Amino acid sequence: MILLHRNLALVLITAALSGCSIVPSSGFLRGDTDPKKATGNLSRIQVVDVDENVANQLQSQRKAKLFSDAFTLSGSPRTQTIGHGDTVEVSIWEAPPASLFGAGTLDARGTIPGVRATTLPEQMVNSEGTINVPFAGKVPAAGLALQAVEAEIIKRLTGKANQPEVLVRLTRNMSSNITVVGEVTNSIRMPLTPSGERLLDALAAAGGVRQSVAKTTIQLTRGENVASLPLDTIIRDPKQNVTLSKGDIVTAFFQPLSFTALGATGKNEEINFETQGISLAQALARASGLRDERSDPQGVFVFRFELQDAMAWPKQPVAIMADGRVAVIYRINLRDPASFFVAQNFRMNNKDVLYVSNSPVAELQKFLNVLFSVAYPVLNVVQVTK
């Protein structure tokens, strides 16, 4: 009987020492990420311990391209220029006695008594960029300011008309427009005026955005130059509310960014966050923190794909994934009080996976619970058979 007890005890000890891998678990333990034990796929993954230097380096890499730096308006925003396809109206005055346009009709808008104005029919700037003015011929208009076209017509009529004065009015703006599309109430093509419309003016003209300001990103495209900023940033920083230029495209995107919380966190789910981003500390709070009864505060991990040049990787040569990025596991030790400051500076990316491992003691406890749930009936049988 003593031999039976010894054999049973030996079986229990051997089972305990054989590891807890037979016990159900939510994932790996902290020690499984030790680079010295890396085998298989783990050998291709960068494991980086997060400190202040790492957080600052990543923060500098993700600095957004500000609109105020990316876009500069050439020329004065108040200069009204004419373009191909625009429609203009030309009015010509002559001092009395009128010698060239004397047969014209009296313009009710005229303010000088006895002075007649001839208003020509509206005409579109043609593909050659010109308009036709009687006795002046084809007058260049495309790309010129209204005042420059007026001066050119006066120059051509001088000597033919008696002290001519000319007013050129843009009646239909077809060339100096910007386009607003995306998650706005109404996609529009908005004409620009000499007042110098800004980005938020365009969004207001489109009826505003359809989604929450905190989850909307604005992309501004000017030629080959493209930049994006959270709408919240544009509203809070007046410098980012830049003056628009002809041909700009304003696109509003609804981008519900998210990360996934797994392991020994208060809740395991996909959690959305705002376009201006959140820190690791905020992400842990939104995941309801670490579970006190099972989490390992030294085993907090963030799984992410990074650009190859994001930082100097500890493992060389660097294994590049099929999409050209690097698979990285960031580790942070919350046992260190200083790490809470680092967690405030470590920014979460869209589609990050936040994982908190179980503590070894919690795994052992689960194993012992399973072990004794099996062993206890056996011991009872042995006791009965004595």
RAHUGI-V927210 format. One line per field, one symbol per residue. phi: phi as a letter, one per 20 degrees, with the letter a starting at -180 (. if undefined). psi: psi as a letter, one per 30 degrees, with the letter a starting at -180 (. if undefined). Layout:
phi: ???
psi: ???
//
This chain:
phi: .fffffffffffffffffoefeegbereegffefgfdfclfffedfdceecffffffffffeffefffeecceenffeeeddcgnfdccddcdcffefdddfefefegefddfneedddfggbefffenccdcgmdmedfcfndfgfffgfffggfefnddelfcccdceebedddccddcnedfcfcddfecffnfdgffffffenneedfgfdddddddcmeecbcbfggffffdgfeeffecgnfcdcedecffbcdecnedfbdaecebfffncefffffffemmeffebedfeddccebedffefaeffdcffeeffenddecdedcdffegfffffffdeeedfmfdecdfffgfffffffffffffeffffffffffef
psi: eeeeeeeeeeeeeeeefflgffkklfalleffgjffgklbefffkkjkkkaeeeeeeeeeegkkjkefefkkjklkffjjlklkflklkkkkkkkkkkfegfgllkkffkfjkfkkkjjlkklkkaffgllkkkffajkkekflleeeeeeeeeeffkfeljikkkkkkjfjjfeillkjlbilekkljkkklffiklefeeeefggllflkefgkkkkkkjbgkklkkkeeeeefjfffilkllkfkkkkkkjijlllkklbhlekjlkklllffllleeeeeefggakjeffljffhkkkklkllegeljkfkklkkklegglkkkjkkkjgfjefffeefffjkklkgljkkkllkeeeeeeeeeeeeffeeeeeeeeeeef.
//
